[in-house]
Amino acid sequence: MVKSKSPNKQRKAQYNAPLHTKRKRVTARLQLDSNDKRFEGIRNITVRVGDTVRVVRGDYAHGGKRERTNEAKTGAILSVDSNSGRLTIEGCTIVNSNNQEEPYPIHVSNVVVTKIDESDKLRVQQLTSKRS
């Protein structure tokens, strides 16, 4: 990491960082729907395909661009773009000029994780192990 306090150099370092470093920055707040004692004390989590998220900011925080409801869009993550920090979420689509629906990428800072995909046992083990 750059030791400079200059915002310009910080942005440059973040943009030019290697992909394995950018991947660790794709994290979101953890707010589980059910109280699970195993994940107590975990604040943020690196998002993965299969996790269920709720959009809390932007157009899809209130149902969508055309449908104004008080319900936030909730869906599983279909893909993660580590380079731009954006997620493709199930149900968050936009109609393009050819009247075809395509997934609308949402930045990871605008979502909260509501359910963790527990198919990877090693990931669950690392999250639930004692941290000092």
C-alpha positions as CSV (number, residue, x, y, z in Angstrom):
1,M,0.0,0.0,0.0
2,V,1.1,3.5,-0.7
3,K,2.4,5.4,2.3
4,S,1.4,8.8,0.9
5,K,-1.6,10.7,2.2
6,S,-2.2,12.3,-1.2
7,P,-5.7,11.3,-2.5
8,N,-4.4,11.2,-6.0
9,K,-1.7,8.6,-5.2
10,Q,-4.2,6.6,-3.1
11,R,-6.7,6.4,-6.0
12,K,-3.8,5.5,-8.4
13,A,-2.7,2.7,-6.1
14,Q,-6.2,1.4,-5.8
15,Y,-6.7,1.5,-9.6
16,N,-3.3,-0.2,-10.3
17,A,-3.6,-2.8,-7.6
18,P,-3.3,-6.5,-8.5
19,L,-6.5,-8.4,-8.9
20,H,-6.0,-10.6,-5.8
21,T,-5.9,-7.4,-3.8
22,K,-8.9,-5.8,-5.5
23,R,-10.8,-9.0,-4.8
24,K,-10.4,-8.5,-1.0
25,R,-11.8,-5.0,-1.3
26,V,-15.2,-6.3,-2.6
27,T,-16.7,-6.5,0.9
28,A,-20.2,-5.7,2.1
29,R,-21.9,-5.2,5.5
30,L,-23.2,-8.4,7.1
31,Q,-26.8,-8.1,8.4
32,L,-28.2,-11.6,8.6
33,D,-32.0,-12.1,8.5
34,S,-31.8,-14.9,11.2
35,N,-29.8,-14.5,14.3
36,D,-26.9,-17.0,13.8
37,K,-24.6,-17.3,16.8
38,R,-21.8,-18.7,14.6
39,F,-21.4,-15.4,12.7
40,E,-21.7,-13.1,15.8
41,G,-19.1,-10.3,15.8
42,I,-18.5,-10.3,12.0
43,R,-19.2,-6.9,10.6
44,N,-18.1,-7.1,6.9
45,I,-17.7,-10.1,4.6
46,T,-16.1,-10.6,1.2
47,V,-19.0,-11.3,-1.1
48,R,-19.2,-14.4,-3.3
49,V,-21.5,-15.8,-6.0
50,G,-24.4,-17.4,-4.2
51,D,-24.7,-15.0,-1.3
52,T,-28.0,-13.3,-0.9
53,V,-27.9,-9.5,-0.7
54,R,-30.4,-6.6,-0.2
55,V,-29.9,-3.4,-2.1
56,V,-30.0,-0.4,0.4
57,R,-29.0,2.5,-1.9
58,G,-29.8,3.5,-5.4
59,D,-32.7,2.8,-7.7
60,Y,-33.2,-0.7,-6.6
61,A,-33.4,0.1,-2.9
62,H,-37.1,0.9,-3.4
63,G,-38.1,-1.9,-5.7
64,G,-36.7,-0.6,-9.0
65,K,-36.8,2.3,-11.4
66,R,-40.4,1.8,-12.6
67,E,-41.9,0.1,-9.6
68,R,-41.9,2.3,-6.5
69,T,-42.5,0.2,-3.4
70,N,-41.1,0.2,0.1
71,E,-39.5,-3.2,-0.5
72,A,-35.8,-3.3,-1.3
73,K,-34.7,-5.7,-4.0
74,T,-33.3,-8.9,-2.6
75,G,-31.6,-11.6,-4.6
76,A,-28.6,-13.9,-5.0
77,I,-25.4,-12.7,-6.5
78,L,-24.9,-14.0,-10.0
79,S,-21.5,-12.5,-10.7
80,V,-18.8,-10.4,-9.0
81,D,-16.6,-8.0,-11.0
82,S,-13.5,-7.5,-8.8
83,N,-12.0,-4.9,-11.1
84,S,-14.9,-2.4,-10.8
85,G,-16.3,-3.6,-7.4
86,R,-19.8,-4.3,-8.9
87,L,-22.2,-7.1,-8.5
88,T,-24.8,-8.6,-10.7
89,I,-27.9,-9.5,-8.6
90,E,-30.8,-11.7,-9.5
91,G,-33.8,-9.5,-10.2
92,C,-31.9,-6.3,-10.8
93,T,-32.2,-5.8,-14.5
94,I,-32.7,-2.9,-16.9
95,V,-34.2,-2.8,-20.4
96,N,-31.8,-1.7,-23.1
97,S,-32.6,0.0,-26.4
98,N,-33.4,-3.3,-28.1
99,N,-36.1,-4.1,-25.5
100,Q,-33.9,-6.8,-24.0
101,E,-33.4,-7.2,-20.3
102,E,-29.8,-7.2,-19.1
103,P,-28.4,-7.3,-15.6
104,Y,-27.7,-4.0,-14.0
105,P,-24.4,-3.9,-12.1
106,I,-24.6,-2.5,-8.6
107,H,-21.7,-1.3,-6.5
108,V,-20.8,-3.5,-3.5
109,S,-21.0,-0.5,-1.1
110,N,-24.8,-0.2,-1.9
111,V,-25.7,-3.7,-0.6
112,V,-25.8,-5.7,2.6
113,V,-25.4,-9.4,2.9
114,T,-28.5,-11.1,4.3
115,K,-27.6,-14.8,3.8
116,I,-24.3,-16.4,3.4
117,D,-23.8,-19.3,0.9
118,E,-22.6,-22.2,3.1
119,S,-21.7,-24.6,0.3
120,D,-18.0,-23.9,0.9
121,K,-17.2,-25.6,4.2
122,L,-13.7,-24.0,4.5
123,R,-15.2,-20.5,4.2
124,V,-17.7,-21.1,6.9
125,Q,-15.0,-22.6,9.1
126,Q,-12.8,-19.6,8.6
127,L,-15.7,-17.2,9.4
128,T,-16.7,-19.1,12.6
129,S,-13.2,-19.7,14.0
130,K,-12.1,-17.7,17.0
131,R,-10.5,-14.4,16.0
132,S,-8.2,-12.5,18.4
